[in-house]
Each structure stands twice: as C-alpha cells, then as structure tokens.
Amino acid sequence: MTAGLAATDPSTGAMTTACTQNGPIAFVTDDGPTAVSNIALVSPRGRGLLQLTLTGDAWSPSWSPDGTRLVYEDHVDGDGDIYVMDRDGTNVENLTEGSAADEASPEWSPNGRWIAFASDRANPRRSSFDIYKMRADGSSVTRLTSNRVQDWTPTWAPDSRRIAFVRIANIDQLMVMRADGSRVRNITGDDDGTNPDWSPNGRRIAYQSLDGFGGEMDIYTIRPDGSRKKRVTSGGSNEQSPSWSPNGRRIAFTRSWQLYKMRPGGSDETHIPTGQGDVYVPSWGPRLC
C-alpha cells in the first residue's frame, strides 16, 4: 500500500492523495549560449529524461501535492505568467492571463488549494515584487506582502499555514510569515539566505547562502524559528536551489549547474545525469499514488 496524505483536488474540491514516496525531479534546463530555458524531468536515478516545455522561456517548476500537475512561470507572451500543465507536459493553462504584470516563482501549497507566487502587479513601473497567493484555478488573488524591497521565491510549510520567502534588501534575507501575510519575521538575521524549501516534516528549511564576500554558495538548513543553522555542503563550488524529496530523506540541489542529491545532513552526494545543458531550480515531486 502506498503511503499518502490527504489533499484537495483544486478543480473539484474533492479529497485526493498526496503521495509521500519519491517520484521524478523537475528542473530547468538551459543550453547556455542562447539562454533557452525549458522544464524537463528525470527520475532520481537519472532515467526517463523528458522535456516538458518547448517555449524556451520557462522557469520555476513546482509540483501539485498529488503529483499529477506542475505549476511554473513562462515568458512566452512577453511578460511572466503562471501556468499549469500535466506531468507529461500536456493540458497547459495560463492562470494569470490578462495581467500586464510579471508573475514568477510559483509554489503549490501542500493542501492543494493555493499557489503562492511573486508579482510586481502593485508596482509594475518599479518592478517591485511582493508575495501573492491565488486559488489553484487562478481565482481569489490575494496580496500578502507590501513594501519597497523585493519579495521572492515563496515556499509553504507542510501544513499550508506558513510561508517562507526571500526579502531582497541590502542582502537576501530569509523570512517566515503566516499564510495570510501576518507575523512576518526574519529568521536568518544579517546572514544571506535565498531559494528556500520547507522540509516535509516541517522541522527545517533548506536554502542557499553565500559564504563570505566573493565566496561560493553552499546549502544550509535552519529551523523555522531561526535556530540551529547548519551548513550541509562544502564542495568548493556553487551549490544551490535545494529541494526536499517527498519522503524527507534526500535533498536535490545543483552543483556548478549539474543535478545532485544528498542526505539532509550532507552525506551520500550523488550526481544525477540530465544530458546536455545547465540545470537550475530542481523540484522533487511525488510518485503517483
């Protein structure tokens, strides 16, 4: 019997099963010279490589909790919009069509009801991004943050009651707030932190941080209250964009723009073959239950 968690189908409101077994890893592949970026997926063992988009300007994939769909950003129409598609790349739907703003870095909530994202729709002339959420069908858009700096890359707690995100001021600061936008607090203090991903058990947030002026990026974990910060990579090269596996036993990440996985403590690092091209922002999805 496959283990799973209850979630809500965004189209019908019915309860579905969010699988806790590890499935494929979605990621952005970039050929480099022409800066063409598309979303692809691969198994954790480097098998079944499949390109999902063909627009050449897709980014930031995030899985629905039941593993049937992906939400992502695409700039095919000129500005950034939030799209969803089936896990094989079919049935593409634009959720923010009609907005003249840029929308980016979407993240599906674990209960299946919401998608958090960043948008400059309140200040398009200044390209000032805030965090928003909308229902999984694109309705009920709600602004969660409001300030004169940049808020970016939201990630949900497993109970869908809190959101971690990055606030870009003098440095990139890792913030946590309630899902209604209240009680915002900085959990990394004066230390750099970006690209967060909340662990499935809710106990830690993985993120990347710059080691000193002019240094390299490493992967860290931290508790949601800001305690027990721990560096888990020290490979001497850029390690970025951590993504927890659905069962919480591994973290996918990129090292020098190639895909890797490791245990949460940093051991057992393994390269995952993805063919040609650089790899960015992996998102580890569940197996279909």
C-alpha positions, 0 to 999 in steps of 0.5 A: 500500500502506498503511503499518502496524505490527504489533499484537495483536488483544486478543480473539484474540491474533492479529497485526493492523495498526496503521495509521500514516496519519491517520484521524478525531479523537475528542473530547468534546463538551459543550453547556455549560449542562447539562454533557452530555458525549458522544464524537463524531468528525470527520475532520481536515478537519472532515467526517463529524461523528458522535456516538458516545455518547448517555449524556451522561456520557462522557469520555476517548476513546482509540483501539485501535492498529488503529483499529477500537475506542475505549476511554473512561470513562462515568458512566452507572451512577453511578460511572466505568467503562471501556468499549469500543465500535466506531468507529461507536459500536456493540458497547459493553462495560463492562470494569470492571463490578462495581467500586464504584470510579471508573475514568477516563482510559483509554489503549490501549497501542500493542501492543494488549494493555493499557489503562492507566487511573486508579482510586481502587479502593485508596482509594475513601473518599479518592478517591485515584487511582493508575495501573492497567493491565488486559488489553484484555478487562478481565482481569489488573488490575494496580496500578502506582502507590501513594501519597497524591497523585493519579495521572492521565491515563496515556499509553504510549510507542510501544513499550508499555514506558513510561508517562507520567502526571500526579502531582497534588501541590502542582502537576501534575507530569509523570512517566515510569515503566516499564510495570510501575510501576518507575523512576518519575521526574519529568521536568518538575521544579517546572514544571506539566505535565498531559494528556500524549501520547507522540509516535509516534516516541517522541522527545517528549511533548506536554502542557499547562502553565500559564504563570505564576500566573493565566496561560493554558495553552499546549502544550509538548513535552519529551523523555522524559528531561526535556530540551529543553522547548519551548513550541509555542503562544502564542495568548493563550488556553487551549490544551490536551489535545494529541494526536499524529496517527498519522503524527507530523506534526500535533498536535490540541489545543483552543483556548478549547474549539474543535478545532485542529491544528498542526505539532509545532513550532507552525506551520500552526494550523488550526481544525477545525469540530465544530458546536455545543458545547465540545470537550475531550480530542481523540484522533487515531486511525488510518485503517483499514488 
